Amino acid sequence: MKENIFEKEISYIKNNHYKENIKILINLLPDYFFKVAASSTGKYHPKFALGDGGLVRHTKAAVRIANELFLDKALNDFTDDEKDMIIMALIMHDGLKHGIEEEKYTKFEHPVIMANYIEEKKHLLTLSNEEIEFLKNAIISHMGPWCTNPYSNIILPLPQNKYQKFVHLCDYLASRKFLDITFENNDIK
């Protein structure tokens, strides 16, 4: 099962209802997600996120950063359920980075594609409409200020609320080249 790759990250989620739903969502991800690099060109992510499985390692780094930041009450006032939903959003944020059917390069509009995909698959989930909207809104704005592309007419939304900004922050930090996160068997040491 694809969910096993994110066993550690799922263990950060406290609410069993959310654990069951993230497992469903992970198992809906295309096979390529588990194989491709986080950056199709290698320009925008650190070494640990490149090569085979790099996107998985990038995702794990973003979730780990969130989990570490959750430990500092001065940095957040999220409820346990909000933390769980943020972790879910981070696991899924780049889930369709190369489109629903794998394309060679990153699809600029992948946040929109992922948000729409969750909406399309909500009948498989036991999440409320509010929880679905939370996930979609956290995912759709994860690119932060990189919301336009000269090759696309789509303008991605900027993070507006504290949840969107936190998801963007974790994704942003996980993409910084100066970070050197050590992995062993695709798990952070």
trRosetta pair geometry for C-beta under 8 A, 3 or more apart (Angstrom, degrees):
i j d omega theta_ij theta_ji phi_ij phi_ji
1 4 5.2 110 76 -18 83 99
1 23 7.8 6 160 -168 132 101
1 27 6.2 -42 -165 -97 90 112
2 5 6.1 -38 -178 12 54 113
2 26 5.2 -165 110 141 105 91
2 27 5.0 156 45 -104 112 54
2 29 6.2 -169 158 52 157 102
2 34 6.7 -128 -138 -60 101 138
3 6 6.1 -73 -165 50 49 95
3 7 7.4 89 139 -71 71 64
3 10 6.8 39 -179 -50 97 151
3 22 7.7 118 -130 117 108 77
3 23 4.3 17 -114 -140 151 80
3 26 4.6 116 -93 84 70 135
3 27 5.7 -33 -38 -53 96 91
4 7 5.5 2 -161 -50 48 107
5 26 7.6 -168 53 179 97 131
5 34 6.4 -148 -64 -126 172 116
5 56 6.2 -69 161 -149 132 136
5 186 6.9 -40 -158 124 92 143
6 9 4.4 -52 -171 49 89 116
6 10 5.4 97 122 -28 90 95
6 22 7.8 -104 109 144 140 116
6 26 5.8 -133 29 -118 136 152
6 59 7.8 -55 -99 119 115 123
6 60 7.4 -156 -116 -89 78 89
6 63 8.0 97 -150 -2 106 170
6 91 6.0 64 -149 -138 155 124
7 10 5.9 -58 -145 37 26 110
7 11 6.5 32 153 -28 61 105
8 11 5.6 -53 -156 26 31 116
8 12 7.6 39 147 -26 59 93
8 60 7.5 48 73 -143 119 110
8 187 6.0 111 -13 -137 149 110
8 188 7.8 -157 115 33 159 89
9 12 5.9 -40 -166 14 41 114
9 59 7.9 -25 -80 133 166 93
9 60 6.2 -125 -57 -121 125 71
9 63 4.5 17 -132 134 117 162
9 64 7.7 -86 -97 -55 91 69
9 87 6.6 173 175 -176 89 111
9 91 5.9 139 137 -89 141 113
10 13 5.7 -47 -168 21 49 114
10 19 5.7 88 -177 -140 100 88
10 22 6.1 -179 -114 93 95 130
10 23 6.8 49 -122 -68 145 85
12 63 6.9 172 28 168 153 108
12 67 5.0 -92 -132 -101 144 127
12 87 5.4 -173 95 -121 120 157
13 18 5.1 -134 -175 101 130 114
13 19 5.0 166 96 -75 128 80
13 22 6.6 174 -36 10 165 146
13 84 4.6 82 -142 -136 85 94
13 87 5.6 -150 -73 80 90 143
13 88 7.1 65 -97 -55 133 87
14 18 7.9 43 62 48 52 125
14 80 5.1 -43 50 179 145 119
14 83 7.6 50 7 81 110 114
14 84 6.0 -105 36 -71 76 119
15 18 4.3 69 83 11 105 107
15 19 6.9 -174 94 -13 53 84
15 80 7.0 133 -39 130 99 103
15 81 5.9 45 -36 -106 147 75
15 84 5.0 -22 24 -89 107 174
16 19 5.1 -49 -144 34 40 118
16 20 6.4 41 158 -21 69 100
17 20 6.2 -55 -155 32 26 108
17 21 6.7 17 152 -11 61 111
17 126 6.7 -107 -161 95 92 116
18 21 5.7 -60 -146 42 35 109
18 22 6.1 33 159 -19 71 105
18 81 7.5 164 -41 -143 139 70
18 84 4.4 99 82 158 171 128
18 85 6.8 -112 -125 -71 138 59
18 88 6.1 -111 -173 -55 108 132
19 22 6.1 -57 -145 36 27 105
19 23 6.6 31 155 -21 62 105
20 23 5.9 -55 -155 31 30 114
20 24 6.9 32 149 -19 63 103
20 126 7.1 8 98 33 122 121
21 24 5.6 -49 -152 32 38 113
21 25 6.4 35 152 -16 67 105
21 88 7.3 7 98 -128 104 141
21 125 5.1 56 -138 -148 105 102
21 126 6.2 -125 -78 46 107 76
21 127 5.4 82 -134 -49 157 103
22 25 5.5 -53 -146 40 38 112
22 26 6.1 42 154 -22 69 103
22 87 7.7 -26 -95 112 157 93
22 88 4.9 -129 -89 -117 113 93
22 91 6.0 62 -161 64 119 154
22 92 7.8 -131 -138 -41 85 108
23 26 5.8 -51 -144 35 29 111
23 27 6.4 25 157 -15 62 109
24 27 6.0 -64 -152 40 27 108
24 28 6.7 28 150 -22 63 108
24 124 5.8 179 174 134 133 108
24 125 6.0 175 86 -93 148 76
25 28 5.6 -57 -153 31 34 114
25 29 7.4 51 148 -39 62 89
25 88 7.3 83 44 -166 154 98
25 91 7.5 108 99 103 122 116
25 92 5.7 -42 151 -87 135 126
25 95 7.6 -74 160 -107 98 163
25 118 7.0 5 -124 -112 120 93
25 121 7.5 131 -109 103 73 142
25 125 7.4 24 -57 -87 93 121
26 29 5.8 -35 -165 -1 41 116
26 91 6.6 -51 -80 154 102 127
26 92 7.8 -117 -76 -81 62 83
28 117 7.7 162 133 158 128 114
28 121 5.9 40 -141 -137 166 164
28 124 7.5 130 -70 83 135 157
29 33 4.5 -55 163 30 120 155
29 34 7.4 115 112 -37 123 90
29 92 7.9 -152 -76 -124 113 73
29 95 4.9 -111 -111 -160 109 102
29 96 7.7 -144 -136 -62 77 67
30 33 5.5 121 68 -16 70 96
30 96 7.1 85 7 -110 112 72
30 98 8.0 -100 71 66 140 99
30 100 6.9 140 -48 -174 132 42
30 101 7.6 158 -112 -110 155 28
30 102 6.4 -171 136 -53 147 90
31 34 6.2 -62 -171 33 48 107
31 35 6.9 24 144 -7 75 117
32 35 5.6 -78 -153 46 44 106
32 36 5.4 31 165 -26 87 113
32 98 6.0 -70 118 56 141 137
32 102 4.1 116 -40 -89 164 130
33 36 6.9 -52 -125 28 21 102
33 55 6.1 -111 -169 102 60 138
33 56 7.3 101 143 -66 76 84
33 94 7.7 146 -141 116 102 81
33 95 5.9 -9 -117 -155 148 53
33 96 7.6 -52 -79 -79 117 35
33 97 7.2 119 -114 21 82 97
34 53 6.7 -12 169 -111 57 75
34 55 7.8 -111 -95 71 15 105
34 56 5.8 41 -135 -58 55 128
35 52 5.9 -40 -164 -151 66 77
35 53 6.5 -35 -128 -63 28 55
36 40 7.3 -21 -179 -89 120 78
36 54 6.9 -69 126 51 48 91
36 55 5.2 31 83 -11 82 128
36 97 7.3 -150 88 75 140 122
36 98 6.3 129 -32 -26 174 137
36 102 7.7 173 -52 -139 135 118
37 40 6.7 148 71 -89 102 34
37 42 6.9 -13 140 -81 156 70
37 45 7.4 176 162 60 95 138
37 49 6.7 94 -172 140 77 65
37 50 4.8 9 -144 -147 125 47
37 51 5.7 85 -91 16 105 18
37 52 7.6 -38 -63 -53 75 18
37 54 3.6 21 -137 46 58 141
37 55 6.4 106 141 -37 15 80
38 44 7.8 -120 119 89 95 88
38 45 4.2 97 90 -75 122 175
38 49 3.7 -25 14 165 138 113
38 50 6.9 -79 33 -73 86 43
38 54 4.6 -109 -10 134 78 100
38 55 4.7 145 -84 -93 59 56
38 57 7.3 -94 -40 67 118 83
38 58 3.7 92 -95 -32 140 150
38 94 7.3 8 -139 161 80 169
38 97 8.0 -102 -150 -155 48 174
38 175 7.2 -158 145 -110 138 86
39 42 5.4 149 98 -77 114 16
39 43 6.0 -147 168 45 142 54
39 44 4.5 164 -110 51 135 84
39 45 4.3 -174 -20 11 116 107
39 49 6.9 73 -2 115 90 110
39 50 6.7 -37 47 -95 94 83
39 54 7.5 -69 22 127 64 141
39 106 7.3 -44 -141 -37 46 134
40 98 7.4 115 -73 -93 127 104
40 104 6.9 106 -162 142 139 62
40 105 4.6 166 106 -134 163 59
40 106 5.0 -156 -2 -22 120 83
41 44 7.2 66 62 0 99 91
41 105 7.6 26 -45 -132 88 102
42 45 7.6 -93 -149 49 36 84
42 50 5.5 45 -122 -121 87 128
44 175 6.1 -16 151 -175 84 118
45 49 3.9 -83 155 84 130 133
45 50 6.4 163 89 -57 106 77
45 54 7.0 120 107 165 146 121
45 58 6.0 -48 -148 -96 141 129
45 175 5.1 -77 -106 -143 74 75
45 177 7.3 136 155 -81 19 74
46 49 5.5 88 61 12 67 102
46 50 7.7 -125 109 -15 38 94
46 175 7.3 171 -8 -170 81 30
46 176 6.6 18 -46 95 112 43
46 177 4.8 154 -89 -127 73 43
46 178 7.5 -96 -94 31 119 21
46 179 5.5 -108 -46 69 158 79
46 180 6.8 -154 -179 -89 142 48
46 181 7.5 109 88 18 146 87
47 50 5.7 -58 -152 23 40 115
47 177 7.9 76 -19 -149 69 77
47 180 7.6 12 44 -120 108 80
48 54 7.4 146 130 -134 44 81
48 57 5.4 -132 148 146 90 139
48 58 7.9 149 104 -69 86 62
48 61 7.2 111 101 -58 130 139
48 180 7.1 131 -27 -152 119 48
48 181 5.3 -103 39 64 171 83
48 182 7.6 -133 -99 -95 137 21
48 183 5.8 131 -156 -7 115 116
49 54 4.4 84 167 -177 44 96
49 55 7.2 67 -169 -81 88 30
49 57 5.4 -154 -102 88 56 103
49 58 3.9 61 -130 -68 121 99
49 61 7.1 -76 -73 12 108 141
49 174 7.5 107 -73 155 140 87
49 175 7.2 -50 26 -115 170 57
50 54 4.8 15 -116 -107 3 149
51 54 5.2 122 55 -50 51 112
53 56 4.9 -46 -170 38 76 118
53 57 6.0 77 133 -22 86 99
53 186 5.6 -87 168 -100 142 119
54 57 5.5 -56 -147 39 36 110
54 58 6.2 40 153 -21 69 103
55 58 5.5 -47 -145 35 34 114
55 59 6.4 37 153 -20 63 105
55 94 6.0 -140 -164 118 108 132
55 97 6.3 -149 -132 23 140 150
56 59 5.7 -56 -151 36 31 113
56 60 6.3 31 152 -19 65 106
56 186 6.0 -3 112 -159 127 123
57 60 5.6 -51 -144 37 33 113
57 61 6.3 38 153 -22 64 103
57 181 7.7 168 172 89 102 120
57 183 5.6 -58 -129 -70 121 158
57 186 6.2 -119 -76 -142 87 73
58 61 5.7 -54 -150 34 30 113
58 62 6.5 30 153 -19 64 104
58 94 7.0 5 98 34 123 159
58 174 5.5 111 -168 147 70 117
58 175 6.9 37 -150 -83 116 72
59 62 5.8 -52 -149 34 32 110
59 63 6.5 28 153 -15 65 106
59 90 6.9 142 -162 150 74 78
59 91 6.2 71 176 -136 118 44
59 93 7.4 172 -119 47 93 92
59 94 6.2 -133 -78 45 103 112
59 174 7.9 84 -86 162 14 159
60 63 5.8 -56 -148 39 32 110
60 64 6.1 32 154 -20 66 108
60 183 7.8 93 83 -108 142 118
60 186 7.2 144 -17 168 157 77
60 187 7.2 -136 -168 -125 156 43
60 188 6.1 -174 141 -30 117 102
61 64 5.7 -56 -145 38 30 112
61 65 6.3 34 155 -22 65 104
61 174 4.0 138 105 -137 107 105
61 179 7.5 119 -170 126 139 142
61 181 5.2 171 -111 27 115 167
61 188 7.0 128 -90 -77 63 125
62 65 5.8 -51 -149 33 30 113
62 66 6.6 32 151 -18 62 103
62 90 4.8 -162 122 -168 112 115
62 93 7.2 -75 116 37 162 137
62 170 4.6 94 -168 141 80 97
62 171 5.1 16 -125 -91 135 51
62 173 7.5 136 -114 67 65 84
62 174 3.9 -71 -69 -22 74 156
63 66 5.6 -53 -153 35 34 113
63 67 6.3 32 152 -19 67 106
63 87 5.7 65 -141 -145 99 82
63 90 4.9 156 -81 112 73 131
63 91 6.2 39 -76 -68 130 75
63 170 7.5 72 -72 167 22 137
64 67 5.6 -53 -146 37 33 112
64 68 6.3 34 154 -18 66 105
64 181 7.7 130 70 -144 147 145
64 188 5.5 33 -79 -1 161 164
65 68 5.8 -56 -150 37 30 110
65 69 6.3 26 154 -16 65 109
65 170 4.7 162 89 -143 116 84
65 173 5.1 156 -149 87 160 131
65 174 5.8 -133 -4 -59 139 92
66 69 5.8 -61 -147 40 30 108
66 70 6.3 38 153 -29 65 103
66 83 7.8 151 156 -157 108 80
66 86 5.9 -173 -164 130 141 116
66 87 6.1 -180 102 -88 144 71
66 90 5.7 -140 -18 -33 149 163
66 166 7.2 84 -123 157 98 102
66 167 7.9 6 -92 -106 129 51
66 170 4.5 -2 -60 -107 89 151
67 70 5.6 -45 -149 25 32 118
67 71 7.4 41 150 -28 57 96
67 87 7.2 50 -66 -97 90 115
68 71 5.9 -47 -167 16 38 115
68 72 7.9 20 147 -7 62 100
69 72 6.1 -60 -161 36 45 103
69 75 5.2 -102 -173 113 89 147
69 76 6.5 85 141 -18 94 126
69 166 7.6 -177 109 -156 146 103
69 169 7.9 84 -82 111 172 127
69 170 7.2 -124 14 -85 141 100
70 76 6.2 -49 -116 54 51 144
70 78 7.0 -64 -125 55 93 124
70 83 5.3 72 -125 -132 138 128
72 75 4.4 53 95 8 108 113
72 76 7.3 94 83 17 71 85
73 76 7.1 -93 -141 63 33 61
73 77 7.5 59 -167 -91 74 60
76 83 8.0 105 132 -87 146 97
76 162 7.9 138 -134 165 82 122
76 166 6.8 58 -104 -110 122 140
78 82 4.0 -135 -166 94 98 122
78 83 4.9 125 118 -57 130 79
78 86 6.9 -35 -147 -14 162 138
78 162 7.9 -163 -74 123 91 121
78 163 7.8 103 -106 -95 117 83
78 166 7.7 -7 -55 -43 134 176
79 82 4.6 97 50 6 76 103
79 83 7.1 -135 94 -5 41 85
80 83 5.6 -53 -150 35 33 113
80 84 6.4 36 151 -21 65 104
81 84 5.5 -50 -149 34 35 115
81 85 6.4 33 153 -18 66 105
82 85 5.7 -54 -146 38 33 110
82 86 6.4 37 152 -22 65 103
82 163 6.8 -117 -167 -98 105 114
83 86 5.6 -53 -149 34 32 113
83 87 6.5 33 153 -18 64 103
84 87 5.8 -55 -153 35 31 111
84 88 6.5 34 149 -19 64 105
85 88 5.4 -49 -148 35 36 116
85 89 6.4 39 152 -21 66 102
85 131 6.6 -136 -111 -148 124 84
85 134 5.2 -16 177 128 144 136
85 135 6.6 -120 -168 -70 93 75
85 138 7.3 150 141 -12 94 155
85 163 7.6 -18 102 -149 113 134
86 89 5.6 -52 -148 35 33 112
86 90 6.4 31 153 -17 65 106
86 138 6.6 -155 -117 -149 59 156
86 163 6.3 -139 -88 -152 99 88
86 166 6.1 -34 -137 105 137 125
86 167 6.1 -150 -150 -74 86 89
86 170 7.9 112 166 1 109 150
87 90 5.7 -55 -147 38 32 110
87 91 6.4 35 154 -22 65 103
88 91 5.8 -53 -150 32 30 111
88 92 6.4 7 159 0 64 114
88 135 6.1 -61 113 -107 115 110
89 92 6.1 -73 -148 50 28 99
89 93 6.0 52 155 -63 68 93
89 134 7.6 -105 -61 134 123 80
89 135 5.3 -170 -87 -139 86 63
89 138 3.7 -31 -141 103 160 133
89 139 5.3 -145 -157 -57 91 79
89 142 7.7 175 155 -71 106 123
89 163 7.8 101 12 165 163 104
89 167 5.2 -55 114 -112 130 138
90 93 5.6 -22 -136 -12 32 119
90 167 6.0 -156 -72 -138 82 87
90 170 5.8 -40 -109 103 133 141
90 171 7.0 -161 -129 -63 88 87
91 95 7.8 40 130 -65 62 109
92 95 4.6 -28 -160 -26 61 131
92 114 6.2 148 153 -178 94 126
92 118 7.1 64 164 -72 153 124
92 135 6.9 21 60 -171 146 112
92 139 6.1 -50 102 -96 101 133
93 111 7.2 -15 -167 -110 76 85
93 114 6.8 112 -160 110 26 168
93 138 7.7 -86 -90 124 102 87
93 139 5.1 -167 -114 -129 66 81
93 142 4.7 62 -155 -42 127 174
93 167 6.7 163 -85 177 137 115
93 171 6.1 -106 121 -87 162 131
94 97 4.4 11 -176 -60 87 116
94 110 6.7 31 -140 134 58 139
94 114 7.6 -101 -114 -63 9 151
94 171 8.0 142 -39 -133 107 119
95 114 5.3 115 53 -123 98 118
95 117 7.5 -133 96 77 122 147
96 99 6.1 -21 172 178 92 9
96 100 5.9 -8 -146 -75 125 51
96 107 7.4 -31 133 46 83 130
96 110 5.5 -176 96 -155 75 90
96 113 4.7 -120 106 114 135 116
96 114 4.7 -180 29 -76 107 79
96 117 5.9 135 -31 -15 149 154
97 106 5.4 -46 167 -130 93 85
97 107 6.8 165 167 33 37 81
97 110 4.8 27 -122 -147 39 163
98 102 4.9 21 115 -143 129 64
98 103 5.0 -166 177 48 84 68
98 104 7.5 179 -150 57 117 9
98 105 7.3 160 -125 94 87 21
98 106 6.4 -79 -86 -105 63 39
98 107 6.2 121 -148 -11 22 94
98 110 7.6 17 -24 -98 21 128
99 102 6.6 154 64 -114 94 16
99 103 4.7 64 12 -3 132 108
99 107 4.8 106 -59 -37 80 143
99 110 7.3 -101 -63 -100 43 88
99 113 6.4 -106 -126 -157 48 167
100 113 6.6 -141 -42 -177 83 121
100 117 6.9 165 -94 -92 103 125
103 107 6.2 89 47 -59 134 98
106 110 6.6 -71 -175 -24 82 136
107 110 4.6 122 77 -60 92 85
107 113 6.3 35 101 -9 142 148
108 149 4.2 -68 -138 -13 155 164
108 151 6.9 158 -21 74 145 96
108 152 4.7 -139 73 -17 146 153
108 154 6.8 159 108 62 110 119
109 112 4.6 -37 177 37 93 117
109 113 5.9 101 117 -26 85 95
109 152 6.2 179 -42 -158 101 151
109 154 4.7 49 -91 63 116 167
109 156 7.3 -178 -121 -73 61 100
110 113 5.2 -52 -140 38 39 116
110 114 6.1 40 160 -21 70 103
111 114 5.9 -54 -147 36 29 109
111 115 6.3 29 155 -18 64 107
111 139 5.6 173 -155 145 83 75
111 140 4.7 121 150 -136 108 37
111 141 7.1 151 173 -24 152 17
111 142 5.7 -177 -108 35 127 93
111 143 5.9 -115 -28 -18 142 106
111 156 5.8 69 56 -136 134 128
112 115 5.8 -54 -145 38 31 110
112 116 6.2 29 157 -16 65 109
112 140 6.1 61 -85 -132 53 95
112 154 6.6 -106 -7 -165 152 145
112 156 7.0 -134 -40 -108 100 87
113 116 6.0 -59 -148 40 26 109
113 117 6.2 32 152 -25 63 109
114 117 5.5 -53 -146 33 31 116
114 118 6.6 33 155 -19 64 101
114 139 5.2 -114 103 162 121 139
114 140 7.8 -163 71 -76 92 61
115 118 6.0 -52 -153 32 31 110
115 119 6.7 32 148 -17 62 105
115 135 7.8 165 -123 117 72 78
115 136 4.0 87 -151 -150 98 85
115 137 7.8 89 -126 -50 129 28
115 139 5.2 175 -72 84 87 117
115 140 4.4 9 -50 -67 150 102
116 119 5.4 -54 -152 36 36 115
116 120 6.2 37 150 -20 68 105
117 120 5.6 -52 -146 36 32 112
117 121 6.2 13 159 -4 66 112
118 121 6.1 -67 -141 48 28 99
118 122 6.6 58 153 -63 63 84
118 132 6.4 170 140 -156 108 86
118 135 5.7 -135 173 111 164 127
118 136 5.8 -156 72 -77 131 87
118 139 7.4 130 -6 25 142 156
119 122 5.9 -23 -155 -22 31 116
119 132 6.7 102 -98 170 61 123
119 136 6.4 42 -52 -88 97 138
121 124 5.1 -36 176 27 83 118
121 125 6.8 78 125 -20 82 104
122 125 5.3 -64 -152 39 48 113
122 127 6.8 -92 -146 62 90 102
122 132 5.2 8 -113 -111 129 144
125 132 7.3 139 82 -84 144 102
127 131 3.9 -123 -173 92 104 127
127 132 5.2 133 110 -55 122 77
127 135 7.5 4 170 -9 165 132
128 131 4.7 99 51 6 76 100
128 132 7.1 -135 96 -3 42 85
129 132 5.6 -51 -148 36 34 114
129 133 6.3 35 153 -19 65 106
130 133 5.6 -54 -148 37 31 113
130 134 6.4 39 150 -25 63 102
131 134 5.4 -45 -148 29 34 117
131 135 6.7 34 154 -16 63 102
132 135 6.0 -56 -155 36 31 110
132 136 6.3 28 152 -16 66 110
133 136 5.7 -55 -142 41 32 111
133 137 6.0 28 161 -17 67 110
134 137 6.1 -62 -146 40 23 106
134 138 6.3 19 159 -16 62 111
134 163 6.9 -57 -161 146 90 164
135 138 6.0 -62 -147 38 26 107
135 139 6.1 18 159 -14 65 114
136 139 6.0 -64 -146 41 26 107
136 140 5.9 23 163 -24 67 114
137 140 6.0 -49 -130 33 27 109
137 141 6.7 2 174 3 59 112
137 161 7.7 25 144 33 130 120
137 163 7.3 64 103 92 107 121
137 164 6.2 -79 144 -74 88 110
138 141 7.1 -81 -156 45 20 92
138 142 7.0 45 151 -64 59 95
138 163 5.3 -75 -93 140 106 104
138 164 5.6 -149 -116 -93 53 59
138 167 4.5 121 -176 -30 96 158
139 142 5.8 -34 -157 -20 35 118
139 167 7.4 -93 -75 161 36 156
140 156 6.8 -171 166 -160 72 91
140 157 5.8 39 126 38 106 112
141 144 7.4 74 159 -71 75 37
141 156 6.8 151 -114 156 47 98
141 157 4.7 -60 -89 94 97 92
141 158 6.1 42 -151 143 112 15
141 159 4.4 139 141 -78 127 59
141 160 7.1 -107 -125 -1 169 74
141 164 4.5 11 77 -161 136 122
141 167 7.5 102 80 74 84 120
141 168 6.5 -59 125 -60 84 117
142 159 7.7 64 -93 -69 27 108
142 164 7.7 -129 -73 -160 51 72
142 167 5.2 -78 -104 129 93 108
142 168 5.3 -178 -148 -89 46 66
142 171 5.0 75 179 -2 107 162
143 146 4.7 -103 168 77 100 89
143 147 5.7 141 96 -83 116 61
143 156 5.2 46 48 101 130 159
143 168 7.4 -43 54 -123 14 101
143 171 8.0 -70 -85 110 33 146
144 147 7.3 -126 103 -46 30 93
144 158 6.9 35 -162 -143 37 72
144 159 6.0 -23 -104 -3 64 112
144 168 4.3 116 -66 -164 98 130
144 171 7.9 -171 -20 76 108 115
144 172 6.2 26 -14 -68 151 122
145 158 6.9 27 -89 -120 49 104
146 156 7.9 14 102 51 57 134
147 155 5.8 47 142 -174 99 68
147 156 3.9 -131 -146 64 82 87
147 157 6.9 -134 -140 64 135 8
147 158 5.9 -77 -46 -70 155 71
148 152 7.7 -169 -168 73 52 95
148 155 5.6 -12 -89 -116 85 79
148 156 7.5 -144 -56 21 41 81
149 152 4.2 41 72 28 111 107
149 154 7.4 14 34 63 105 85
157 160 7.3 -47 161 -23 112 105
159 164 3.6 178 -144 130 86 104
159 165 4.4 139 142 -75 136 57
159 167 7.4 -178 -110 58 128 89
159 168 4.6 -101 -43 -14 147 142
160 164 5.8 45 37 50 56 148
160 165 7.8 -124 66 -42 15 93
161 164 5.2 93 54 14 70 102
161 165 6.9 -138 99 -4 34 94
162 165 5.7 -56 -141 41 31 111
162 166 6.1 34 158 -23 65 107
163 166 5.8 -54 -146 34 28 110
163 167 6.5 27 155 -16 63 105
164 167 5.9 -54 -147 36 31 109
164 168 6.3 30 154 -17 64 108
165 168 5.7 -54 -147 39 31 113
165 169 6.2 38 152 -25 65 105
166 169 5.5 -49 -147 32 32 115
166 170 6.5 29 156 -16 64 103
167 170 6.0 -56 -150 37 30 108
167 171 6.4 27 154 -14 65 109
168 171 5.8 -60 -147 42 30 109
168 172 5.9 34 155 -24 67 110
169 172 5.6 -56 -144 37 26 114
169 173 6.3 23 159 -16 64 106
170 173 6.0 -53 -145 37 28 108
170 174 6.3 27 156 -17 62 110
171 174 5.8 -60 -148 39 29 111
171 175 6.5 20 155 -15 64 112
172 175 6.0 -70 -154 38 28 106
172 176 7.2 43 150 -44 63 94
173 176 5.8 -36 -156 -2 39 116
173 179 6.9 85 168 -49 73 151
174 179 7.4 -90 -134 69 29 158
176 179 4.9 88 80 -7 95 105
181 188 5.9 -47 173 -124 113 104
182 188 7.1 97 78 -155 56 61
182 189 4.5 -28 101 25 105 124
183 186 5.9 5 177 -119 126 20
183 187 6.4 139 -155 64 79 27
183 188 6.0 -51 -100 -92 68 43
183 189 6.8 -169 -113 -21 16 84
184 187 6.1 -35 69 64 67 81
184 189 5.2 73 -2 -75 109 98
